[in-house]
């Protein structure tokens, strides 16, 4: 009887060890991510679509770690408060640092082209190179854990600052090219 108990105990510990190792490996291998904002595309005069690929490059997932981010910023044919219609297409690069498992801070740089039709002050069209810097504070919430991936939300609040010295879309009638913003990033890590 004691040999049977020892055998079952050893078998149970072995299974638990493999299960624990599998869960740990699953977490560690989820270094890639894909995310998009689910609020800004639907806001009037904003209409910004973002898509980001993330890759953990520092530390261990589940604790303090850092992700590099590459992405796109798309604002197609959107009615705007400074011009009648704006089109913006930019690429982005950034870094997100997790201070704990969930609390994160990111810096991002966007660069690309803007095409603005009929400025509301001078009536002219403008186009050219545009670039922005962005800083956000967020808190990642895992909402659905699947076998090989995790779906998450990352609500963020931050600041977006235009970096062009000239008025890239024309006169702004005193409106700043800086914005306090909120985002709700929906993502999947794999």
C-alpha positions in Angstrom: 0.0 0.0 0.0 2.8 2.5 0.8 4.5 1.7 -2.5 1.2 2.5 -4.3 0.9 5.8 -2.4 4.5 6.7 -3.2 3.9 5.8 -6.9 0.8 7.9 -7.1 2.4 10.8 -5.3 5.4 10.6 -7.6 3.2 10.4 -10.6 1.1 13.4 -9.4 4.2 15.5 -8.7 5.6 14.6 -12.1 2.3 15.6 -13.9 2.2 18.9 -11.8 5.8 19.6 -12.7 5.1 19.1 -16.5 1.9 21.2 -16.2 3.7 24.0 -14.4 6.6 23.9 -16.9 4.1 24.0 -19.8 2.3 27.0 -18.3 5.6 28.7 -17.6 6.8 28.1 -21.2 3.5 29.2 -22.6 3.8 32.5 -20.8 7.5 33.0 -21.8 6.8 32.2 -25.4 4.1 34.9 -25.7 6.6 37.5 -26.6 4.8 38.8 -29.7 1.7 40.9 -29.8 -0.6 42.7 -32.1 -2.9 45.5 -31.0 -5.2 48.3 -32.1 -7.1 51.1 -30.5 -10.8 50.5 -30.4 -11.9 54.1 -29.5 -10.2 56.7 -31.7 -11.3 55.3 -35.1 -14.9 56.1 -34.1 -14.5 59.6 -32.6 -15.6 62.5 -34.8 -12.7 64.6 -36.2 -10.2 62.1 -34.9 -10.8 58.9 -36.9 -7.3 57.6 -36.2 -6.6 53.9 -36.9 -3.5 52.4 -35.3 -2.0 49.0 -35.6 1.0 47.9 -33.5 3.2 44.8 -33.5 5.0 44.3 -30.2 8.0 42.1 -29.3 9.4 41.6 -25.8 13.1 42.4 -25.9 14.0 42.9 -22.2 13.2 41.0 -19.0 10.6 38.3 -18.4 6.9 38.5 -19.2 4.9 38.4 -16.0 7.2 41.0 -14.3 9.3 44.0 -15.3 10.0 43.8 -19.0 10.2 46.0 -22.1 8.6 45.7 -25.6 9.6 47.3 -28.8 6.7 48.5 -30.9 6.4 48.9 -34.7 3.2 50.1 -36.3 1.1 52.2 -38.5 -1.1 55.4 -38.0 -3.8 55.8 -40.5 -6.2 58.7 -40.7 -8.1 58.3 -44.0 -10.3 61.1 -45.4 -11.4 62.4 -42.0 -13.4 65.6 -41.4 -11.2 67.9 -39.2 -11.6 71.0 -37.0 -8.7 72.9 -38.8 -9.2 71.7 -42.4 -12.2 70.3 -44.2 -10.6 66.8 -44.7 -7.3 65.3 -43.6 -5.4 62.2 -44.7 -2.4 61.1 -42.6 -0.3 58.0 -43.1 2.6 57.3 -40.8 4.8 54.6 -39.6 5.7 54.3 -35.9 8.4 53.0 -33.6 8.3 52.9 -29.9 9.2 51.3 -26.6 6.8 50.2 -23.8 8.2 49.4 -20.3 6.3 47.3 -17.8 7.0 48.4 -14.2 5.1 45.4 -12.9 3.1 42.7 -14.6 0.5 45.2 -15.8 1.5 48.9 -15.2 3.2 50.2 -18.3 4.6 53.4 -19.8 5.4 53.9 -23.5 7.1 56.4 -25.8 6.3 56.3 -29.5 7.5 58.3 -32.6 5.4 58.6 -35.7 6.6 59.9 -39.1 4.9 60.1 -42.5 2.8 62.2 -44.8 -0.2 64.5 -44.3 -2.5 65.8 -46.9 -5.0 68.5 -45.7 -7.7 69.9 -47.9 -9.0 73.4 -47.6 -7.8 75.0 -44.4 -10.7 76.7 -42.6 -8.7 80.0 -42.1 -7.0 80.6 -45.4 -8.8 78.1 -47.7 -5.5 76.5 -49.0 -4.5 72.9 -49.3 -1.4 71.7 -47.5 0.7 68.5 -47.6 4.1 67.3 -46.5 6.2 65.4 -44.0 4.6 65.2 -40.5 5.9 63.7 -37.3 4.7 63.3 -33.7 5.9 62.1 -30.3 3.6 60.3 -28.0 3.8 59.2 -24.3 1.1 57.0 -22.6 0.6 55.4 -19.2 -1.4 52.2 -19.3 -2.5 49.1 -17.4 -2.7 45.8 -19.2 -5.7 43.6 -18.4 -5.7 40.0 -19.7 -9.3 39.2 -20.5 -9.1 35.8 -22.3 -6.4 33.2 -22.0 -6.3 30.7 -24.8 -3.9 27.8 -25.2 -1.3 29.6 -27.3 -2.4 33.3 -26.9 -3.9 35.8 -24.6 -6.4 38.5 -25.5 -6.0 41.8 -23.5 -7.1 45.3 -23.1 -4.6 48.1 -22.3 -6.4 51.3 -21.3 -4.0 54.3 -21.8 -3.9 58.0 -21.1 -1.3 60.2 -22.4 -0.1 63.1 -24.6 0.5 63.4 -28.4 2.7 66.3 -29.6 3.3 67.5 -33.2 7.0 68.0 -33.9 6.7 70.1 -37.1 7.9 73.7 -36.5 5.9 75.1 -39.4 2.1 74.9 -39.6 1.9 71.7 -41.6 -1.8 71.9 -42.2 -2.0 75.7 -42.3 -3.1 78.2 -39.7 -4.7 76.7 -36.6 -6.5 79.8 -35.3 -4.7 79.4 -31.9 -5.3 75.6 -31.6 -2.3 73.7 -30.4 -0.7 70.8 -32.2 -0.7 68.9 -28.9 -3.3 66.6 -27.5 -4.2 64.9 -24.2 -5.7 61.6 -25.2 -7.2 58.4 -24.0 -7.0 55.0 -25.8 -8.2 51.5 -25.3 -5.8 49.1 -26.9 -7.2 45.7 -27.8 -4.5 43.2 -28.4 -3.5 39.6 -28.6 -0.2 38.2 -27.4 1.2 35.0 -28.9 
